[in-house]
């Protein structure tokens, strides 16, 4: 009965988390499309540089302790409040560093407006710290419906603010306003929906216990945040803001899909995995199901994006952004395995093995830096192609420890996802072939999408039936409820 209750909560939580991610990112995606039409690649590249520095600072403030709150077995109110106060202190420290470093960042990239933008956008660290605790409380209690409601309100408010400013000609400041209004709106709304409030409690003993787990997650998160953004930093410095803008627009499409699915998996499955941390066999079954389902969903999406890249970019972003289409193809291939990374790492986190998490990050980033340094002299495209190869090598590295921990290593994982991979490649090839007919962009895209869906469903029915049946069953049950 307890297992059925947990399964029901996990499915419900995953449903609301996916809905929250898809809904919020869907709205943000539409807003981004509107802003892209109102702004130039150079302006987009400028704001992308700032976002990189803010993302790294946010990781320092939000990672580690928040994950420890979700993973811990016996978490009390004093733990939430203690983490809140230390997070606010970290936010203040990071903001002061950004404030002082803003002139250097502006001079290094030769963009004067960066100075003011960094200092203004840096204030999102404070509401971001609060939101991280609120989100940990939600995840701990699997209350993702409230998170869905809060996030949707916040994205609608921030989207309206940014579009209004962009239409008035505020340029990069419109995008800055979007980030600031989003974090403050989300924090305020969650105070009413989630109903968690900080108290004047600070227990250094409990904080030390959380830190013993969380510091490794924090270090891993910082390493990963720097690594995920290092290509943007290099492109922005070595090439131009316009190149960075094209790279980020190409990345936007696959990233929004892969990270949404991965965030949903991470938010829901970590507490679910943690409840079974003493049962390796149950963890193996849960991880196997998660990986097979994520591959069945993400592989065709990425293959489809690569196939329709040119007409999609031309229709949604206009011809001035066609330079982003080749980036979209490469990055779609790269992001296809992102959920597999997340699932493997969450299994280790659930078992309290943040030491392995950190070791893996060090190994992967060392390999990545070597590959980056070797490719750097040969130009942007060899650099990005080797980046894709590195992502697939890292699936093996991430899965290796789980072979010993729960009997679910890289070879077994790739055997299980191979049918979805093959079917997705076939679907992508069929959809891409439609472009050879030389129709106009709109009918080409429509015909590609119809062809891709038909080919994938038919091929899945023949070669990858089990995940298809499972998803149909889940959707049917949810619809009936």
C-alpha positions in Angstrom: 0.0 0.0 0.0 2.9 2.4 0.9 4.5 1.7 -2.5 1.3 2.4 -4.4 0.8 5.6 -2.4 4.4 6.7 -3.3 3.9 5.7 -6.9 0.6 7.8 -7.1 2.4 10.8 -5.5 5.3 10.5 -7.9 3.1 10.3 -11.0 1.0 13.2 -9.8 4.1 15.2 -8.9 5.7 14.4 -12.3 2.4 15.4 -14.1 2.3 18.8 -12.4 6.0 19.4 -12.7 6.0 18.6 -16.4 2.9 20.9 -16.8 4.6 23.6 -14.8 7.8 23.4 -16.9 6.0 23.1 -20.2 3.5 25.9 -19.4 6.0 28.3 -18.0 8.7 27.6 -20.6 6.1 27.7 -23.3 5.1 31.2 -22.3 8.7 32.3 -22.0 9.4 30.7 -25.4 6.7 32.8 -27.0 8.0 35.9 -25.2 11.5 35.2 -26.5 10.2 34.8 -30.0 8.5 38.2 -29.8 11.6 39.8 -28.3 13.8 38.2 -31.0 11.7 39.9 -33.7 12.0 43.2 -31.9 15.8 43.0 -31.2 19.0 42.2 -33.0 21.4 39.3 -32.6 23.9 41.7 -31.1 21.5 42.8 -28.4 20.6 39.2 -27.7 24.3 38.4 -27.4 24.8 41.2 -25.0 22.1 40.1 -22.6 23.3 36.5 -22.9 26.7 37.4 -21.6 25.1 39.0 -18.5 22.9 35.9 -18.0 26.0 33.7 -17.9 27.5 35.6 -14.9 24.1 35.8 -13.1 23.6 32.0 -13.7 26.9 31.1 -12.1 26.3 33.4 -9.1 22.8 31.9 -8.7 24.2 28.4 -8.7 26.5 29.4 -5.9 23.6 30.8 -3.9 21.0 28.1 -4.6 22.8 24.8 -5.1 23.9 22.4 -2.4 21.8 23.3 0.7 18.5 23.3 -1.2 19.3 19.8 -2.6 20.3 18.7 0.9 16.9 19.8 2.2 15.2 17.6 -0.4 17.5 14.6 0.1 17.7 14.6 4.0 15.7 11.9 5.9 14.6 14.1 8.9 14.2 17.7 7.8 12.6 20.2 10.3 11.5 23.8 10.2 14.8 24.9 11.7 16.6 23.4 8.8 14.6 25.5 6.2 15.1 28.7 8.2 18.8 28.1 8.8 19.4 27.5 5.0 17.4 30.6 4.3 19.6 32.9 6.3 22.8 31.4 5.0 21.5 31.6 1.4 20.7 35.3 1.9 24.2 35.9 3.2 25.6 34.1 0.2 23.4 36.2 -2.1 24.8 39.4 -0.6 28.3 38.2 -1.0 27.8 37.2 -4.7 26.1 40.5 -5.5 28.9 42.5 -4.0 31.4 40.6 -6.2 29.3 41.2 -9.3 28.9 44.9 -8.4 32.6 45.3 -8.0 33.5 43.2 -11.0 31.0 44.9 -13.4 33.5 47.5 -14.7 36.0 44.7 -15.4 33.4 42.6 -17.2 32.4 45.6 -19.3 36.0 46.5 -20.2 36.9 42.9 -21.0 34.1 42.4 -23.6 34.3 46.0 -24.8 30.5 46.6 -24.2 30.0 49.7 -22.0 26.3 48.9 -21.1 27.4 45.7 -19.4 28.5 47.6 -16.3 25.0 48.9 -15.5 23.2 45.7 -16.6 25.3 43.4 -14.4 24.7 45.6 -11.4 21.0 45.9 -11.9 20.3 42.3 -12.9 22.4 41.1 -9.9 19.5 41.8 -7.6 17.7 38.7 -8.8 20.1 36.8 -6.5 18.0 37.8 -3.5 14.6 36.6 -4.5 16.3 33.6 -6.2 17.7 32.5 -2.9 14.2 32.6 -1.3 12.6 30.8 -4.3 15.2 28.0 -3.9 14.0 27.3 -0.3 10.4 27.5 -1.3 11.0 25.1 -4.2 12.8 22.7 -1.9 9.8 22.8 0.5 7.5 22.0 -2.5 9.7 19.1 -3.7 10.1 17.7 -0.2 6.3 17.5 0.1 5.6 16.7 -3.6 3.3 19.8 -3.8 4.0 20.6 -7.4 0.5 21.9 -8.2 1.2 25.0 -6.1 4.5 25.5 -7.9 2.7 25.2 -11.3 0.2 28.0 -10.3 2.9 30.3 -9.0 5.2 29.9 -11.9 2.5 30.5 -14.5 1.5 33.8 -12.8 5.2 34.9 -12.6 5.9 34.1 -16.3 2.8 36.0 -17.5 3.7 39.0 -15.4 7.4 39.1 -16.5 6.5 38.4 -20.1 4.0 41.3 -20.3 6.6 43.6 -18.7 9.4 42.7 -21.1 7.2 42.9 -24.2 5.8 46.3 -23.2 9.3 47.7 -22.7 10.7 46.1 -25.9 7.9 47.7 -27.9 8.9 51.1 -26.4 12.5 50.6 -27.6 14.2 49.7 -24.4 16.3 46.9 -26.1 18.5 44.9 -23.7 16.8 46.5 -20.7 13.5 44.8 -21.7 15.1 41.4 -21.2 16.7 42.5 -18.0 13.3 43.6 -16.7 11.9 40.2 -17.7 14.4 38.4 -15.4 14.0 40.8 -12.5 10.1 40.8 -12.6 10.0 37.0 -12.9 12.0 36.3 -9.8 10.2 38.9 -7.7 6.8 37.8 -8.9 7.5 34.2 -8.3 8.8 34.8 -4.8 5.8 36.9 -3.8 3.2 34.6 -5.3 4.8 31.5 -3.6 4.4 33.2 -0.3 0.7 32.9 -0.7 0.5 29.5 -2.5 3.2 27.4 -0.8 2.8 29.2 2.5 6.4 28.6 3.8 7.9 31.6 5.7 11.3 31.9 7.2 11.6 32.1 11.0 14.3 33.6 13.2 16.0 30.2 13.6 19.6 29.4 12.9 21.1 26.1 14.1 24.8 25.8 13.2 24.8 22.1 14.2 22.1 21.2 11.7 23.6 23.5 9.1 26.9 21.6 9.4 25.1 18.3 8.8 23.4 19.7 5.7 26.7 21.2 4.5 28.5 17.9 4.8 26.2 16.7 1.9 25.5 20.0 0.3 29.0 21.3 -0.3 29.7 18.6 -2.8 26.5 19.3 -4.7 27.4 23.0 -4.5 30.9 22.4 -5.9 29.5 20.1 -8.6 26.9 22.7 -9.5 29.4 25.5 -9.8 31.7 23.4 -11.9 28.8 22.4 -14.2 27.4 26.0 -14.3 30.8 27.4 -15.4 31.2 24.5 -17.9 27.7 24.9 -19.4 28.4 28.6 -20.1 32.1 28.5 -21.0 31.3 28.1 -24.7 29.2 31.3 -24.6 31.9 33.2 -22.8 34.5 32.1 -25.5 32.2 32.8 -28.4 31.3 36.2 -26.9 35.0 37.1 -26.5 36.8 35.4 -29.4 34.1 36.1 -32.1 31.3 38.6 -31.6 28.1 39.4 -29.7 26.2 38.6 -33.0 27.8 35.1 -33.1 26.8 34.6 -29.4 23.3 35.8 -30.2 23.0 33.2 -33.0 24.5 30.5 -30.8 22.0 31.2 -28.1 19.0 31.4 -30.4 20.0 28.0 -31.9 20.4 26.6 -28.4 17.1 28.0 -27.2 15.0 25.4 -29.0 16.6 22.1 -27.8 17.5 23.5 -24.4 14.0 24.5 -23.5 12.8 20.9 -24.2 15.7 19.1 -22.6 16.0 21.2 -19.5 12.3 21.2 -18.9 12.1 17.5 -19.0 15.3 17.2 -16.9 14.1 19.7 -14.3 10.8 17.8 -14.0 12.7 14.5 -13.5 15.1 16.1 -11.0 12.5 17.8 -8.9 10.2 14.8 -8.7 12.4 11.8 -8.9 15.0 13.0 -6.3 12.6 12.9 -3.4 11.1 9.7 -4.8 14.5 8.0 -5.2 15.5 9.3 -1.7 12.5 7.4 -0.2 13.9 4.2 -1.7 17.6 4.9 -1.0 18.0 1.7 1.0 16.5 -0.5 -1.7 19.0 -0.8 -4.7 16.6 -3.1 -6.6 13.8 -0.6 -6.4 16.1 2.2 -7.4 17.3 0.2 -10.4 13.7 -0.4 -11.6 12.8 3.3 -11.1 15.9 4.5 -12.9 15.4 2.1 -15.8 11.8 3.2 -16.3 12.8 6.9 -16.1 15.6 6.5 -18.6 13.6 4.5 -21.1 10.7 6.9 -20.9 12.8 10.1 -21.2 14.7 8.6 -24.2 11.4 7.7 -25.9 10.3 11.3 -25.5 13.5 13.4 -25.9 15.2 11.5 -28.7 12.4 12.1 -31.3 12.0 15.7 -30.2 15.7 16.5 -30.7 15.8 14.5 -34.0 12.7 16.4 -35.2 14.2 19.8 -34.2 17.4 19.0 -36.2 15.3 18.0 -39.2 13.1 21.1 -39.3 15.8 23.6 -38.2 15.8 25.8 -41.2 12.1 26.4 -41.8 11.5 26.6 -38.1 14.0 29.4 -37.6 12.9 31.3 -40.7 9.2 31.2 -39.7 9.6 32.0 -36.0 12.6 34.3 -35.9 12.6 35.6 -39.5 15.4 35.4 -42.1 17.9 37.5 -40.1 18.2 34.6 -37.7 18.9 31.8 -40.3 22.5 31.8 -39.2 21.2 30.1 -36.0 19.9 27.0 -37.8 23.2 25.1 -38.0 23.7 25.8 -34.3 20.3 24.4 -33.6 21.1 21.1 -35.4 24.3 20.5 -33.4 22.9 21.5 -30.1 19.8 19.3 -30.6 22.1 16.3 -31.0 24.0 17.4 -27.9 20.9 18.0 -25.6 19.3 14.6 -26.6 21.2 12.8 -23.8 20.8 15.5 -21.1 18.0 13.8 -19.2 20.1 10.6 -19.1 22.8 12.5 -17.3 20.3 13.9 -14.8 18.7 10.6 -13.9 22.0 8.9 -13.2 23.2 11.7 -11.0 20.0 11.9 -9.1 20.3 8.2 -8.2 23.6 8.9 -6.6 22.3 12.0 -4.8 19.4 10.0 -3.5 21.8 7.4 -2.0 23.7 10.2 -0.3 26.7 9.7 -2.6 27.4 13.4 -3.3 31.1 12.4 -3.1 30.7 10.4 -6.3 28.7 13.3 -7.8 31.6 15.7 -7.3 34.2 13.2 -8.5 32.3 12.6 -11.7 32.0 16.3 -12.3 35.8 16.7 -11.9 36.5 13.9 -14.3 34.0 15.1 -16.9 35.1 18.7 -16.8 38.7 17.7 -17.0 38.0 15.7 -20.2 35.8 18.5 -21.5 38.6 21.2 -21.0 41.1 19.0 -22.8 38.8 18.6 -25.7 38.0 22.3 -25.7 41.6 23.3 -25.7 42.4 20.9 -28.5 39.6 22.2 -30.7 39.9 25.9 -29.9 42.5 26.7 -32.6 40.4 25.2 -35.4 37.3 27.5 -35.2 33.8 27.5 -33.8 32.4 24.5 -35.7 35.1 21.9 -34.8 34.8 23.2 -31.3 31.1 22.6 -31.2 31.2 19.2 -32.9 33.7 17.9 -30.4 31.5 19.3 -27.7 28.7 17.0 -28.9 31.0 14.0 -28.8 32.0 14.9 -25.3 28.4 14.9 -24.1 28.0 11.3 -25.3 31.2 10.2 -23.7 29.9 11.7 -20.4 26.8 9.5 -20.5 29.2 6.6 -19.9 31.1 8.3 -17.1 27.8 9.3 -15.3 26.4 5.8 -15.6 29.5 3.9 -14.6 29.1 4.2 -10.7 25.5 3.1 -10.9 26.6 -0.2 -12.4 28.1 -1.0 -9.0 25.6 0.8 -6.8 22.3 -0.6 -8.3 23.4 -2.9 -11.1 22.5 -0.5 -13.9 25.6 0.6 -15.8 26.2 2.4 -19.1 26.0 -0.7 -21.4 22.7 -1.8 -20.0 21.3 1.8 -20.3 22.3 2.2 -23.9 20.9 -1.2 -24.8 17.5 -0.1 -23.3 17.4 3.3 -25.1 18.8 1.9 -28.5 15.3 1.2 -30.0 14.2 4.8 -29.3 17.4 6.1 -30.8 17.1 4.1 -34.0 13.4 5.0 -34.4 14.2 8.7 -33.8 17.0 8.7 -36.4 14.6 7.2 -39.0 12.0 9.7 -38.1 14.4 12.6 -38.4 15.6 11.4 -41.8 12.1 11.1 -43.1 11.2 14.6 -41.8 14.3 16.2 -43.3 13.7 14.6 -46.7 10.6 16.7 -47.1 12.8 19.8 -47.4 14.1 18.5 -50.7 10.7 19.2 -52.2 11.5 22.9 -52.1 8.2 24.1 -50.8 7.7 27.4 -49.0 8.7 27.4 -45.3 5.3 27.1 -43.7 4.0 24.1 -45.8 7.4 22.5 -45.5 7.4 22.7 -41.7 3.8 21.4 -41.5 4.5 18.5 -43.8 7.7 17.7 -41.9 5.9 17.6 -38.6 3.1 15.4 -39.9 5.6 13.0 -41.6 7.7 12.9 -38.4 4.8 12.1 -36.1 3.4 9.3 -38.4 6.8 7.7 -39.0 7.7 7.8 -35.3 4.4 6.4 -34.0 4.5 3.6 -36.6 8.1 2.7 -36.0 7.6 2.8 -32.2 4.6 0.5 -32.5 6.9 -2.0 -34.3 10.2 -1.6 -32.6 9.7 0.2 -29.3 6.2 -0.8 -28.1 6.7 -1.0 -24.3 7.3 2.8 -23.5 4.6 3.8 -26.0 2.1 1.6 -24.2 3.2 2.9 -20.8 2.8 6.6 -21.9 -0.6 5.9 -23.4 -1.7 4.2 -20.2 -0.5 7.1 -18.0 -2.2 9.7 -20.2 -5.4 7.6 -20.2 -5.5 7.3 -16.5 -4.8 11.0 -15.9 -7.5 12.0 -18.4 -10.0 9.8 -16.7 -9.2 11.4 -13.3 
